[in-house]
Amino acid sequence: MIKRYLLASLLFLSVPALLNGQAVPAARGGSHLVAGGFFSEFSPDYGPNQLLGIGTFVDFNVRGHLGVEAEGRFLRFKQVYSVHEDNYELGPRYRWRFGRWEPYAKFMVGNGQFNFPFSYGHGGYLFVAPGGGVDIHFHHRFTVRGDYEYQHWFDFQNSSLTPNGFSAGIGYRIF
């Protein structure tokens, strides 16, 4: 009789350890920070060439769909006559989640640095950049990213400049 009560007591006490409560999944749904790097190919809208470069991003995703993204891009490869562009931008990001896939839309505001041919001049310009892409999640820490961005630079030589291009990279979830 005592063996039966002891066995029933052990079974009763071990069942909660086998069950997952709501605390673990709920904790994963809160805000998180992702940082990473990428490689870009952009049409600079100045001359016939494509510029290649590297960059970095930081995403702070608050609970739900909304977040903030910051990017720095340095388009320094495949320069013709020393023409290159650097971008520093910040803006809101809206994301959806479908399993491992997380498409997103963003609207960035930033500063574009432009180096003129033969390094005759260098200027900084305000720009806006709508864009979007998809993050594909591997494990709960790593993501692979594909991104498109269209930039509109204001007051570029009494006109405007509209660089655009694609980026691909990898991110790491810090928390």
N, C-alpha and C positions, 0 to 999 in steps of 0.2 A: 504494500500500500504506500509506504513512504517512497519507494522507488518511482511509483507512478506520479506522485505529487512533485518529486524532485525533477523528473523528466519533463513534466508539464510546465514547471516553473522555469527551467532552463530554456525550453522552447519559447515560452511567452516573453522572456527577457531578451532572447536573441533575434526575434522577429523585427523589432524596431531598428536594429543595426543593419539588417538586410534591406530595409526600405529606404528610398531616397526621399527626404522631405523637400519642401519647396524652397528652402533657403539657398541651396546651391544654384538652381536655375535662375532664381530671382536675382542673385548677386551678379550673375553674368549679364543681366539686362541693363545695368546701369551705365553711367558715363564711362568712357574709356579713351585712352590716348594711343595713337598709332603714329610711328615715325618711319620714314623710309627714303629710298632714293630711286631715281629713274633715269632713263635715257630718252632723249627727245630728238625728233626730226621736225623742223619748222621751215615754212616758207616765210622769209623775212619781209616780203612785199617791197623789197628794195634790191633790184638787180635780178638776174636769172637763176641764182644758185639756191640750194637748200642748205640750211645751217643745221648742224648736229651738235648736241651738247648733253651735259649731265645736270642733274638737279636733285633737290631734296624737298620733302614735304613733311608736314606735321598736321594730323587731324585730331581735333578734340571733339568727340561725338558725345553729346549729352543724351540723356534718356529719350528714347523715341527715335524720330527720324532726323532731327536737326543737329547740325554740328558746325564747326568752324574749321577752315583749312588755311594753312599758310604754305607758300611755295617760294623757292628760289631756283631759278633756271639760268644756266650759263651756256649760251650757244656759241661756242668758240671753235668748233671743228668744221672743216671744209670752208674756211673763210676765203673770199676772193677780194683782193685789194684791202685786206684788214677790216672788212665790214663784219661786225658781229653785234649781238644783242644779249643783254642780261635782263632778267625780270625778277622783281620782288613783289609778291602779291598776297593779299589776304581777303577772305570773304566767307559768306555762309555756304553751307553744303547741305543738301537734302538727300537722304538715302532711303532705299527700300531694301528689304531682306527677303530672299527666296532661297532657303536652304543655304548652300555655300555661296550663292551669287548675291552680290549687293550692288545693283546699279545706283548711280547717283547723278545729281545735277548740281552745278555750282555757279556762283556769280562772284568773280574776283575783281578787286580794285587794286591797282598797284603802280609801281614806278618802273618804267622801261628805260634802260640805259642803252644808247645807240652809239656805236663807233663808226664814223664816216670813212669813206674810202681814203686809203693811204694815210690814215690817222690824222687827217686835216682838222678834225673836230670831234667832239664828244658831247652828247646831250642827254638829259634826263627828261622823260615825258610821262604824264599821267595817262593811265589807260584803264579800260574796263574789259573784262574777259568772261563772257559766258562760256560754259563748257559742261562736259559730263564724261562719264565713263562707267567702268564696272570694276569692282574688287571681287576677286575669287578667293575664298577663305580655305586655307589648308591648315589643319590643326586648329587650335584656338588662338594661336599667336601670330601666324604668318598669313599674309595676303599677297596675291599677285594682282597688279593693277594695269589696266589699259585706259587711256584718257585722251580726249580731244579738247582743244581749247581754241577759241577765236578771239583775238585781241583787237581792240580799237584804240589806237594811240591818238590823243588829241594834240592839236597845234604842232604837228610835225612839219616844219618848213612851210608854214602858212597853209597846210592841208592836213591830212591824216594818214596814218599808216595802219594797215590791217594784217599783221602777221597771224598765222594760224598753223597748227600742227598737232602731231600725235606724240604721246609719251607712253612708255611701258616701264614698269618697275616692280619693286617688292617692298612690302611694309612689315613692320614688326609691332605687335601690340604690347605696349609697355605696361599698362594696367587697364 
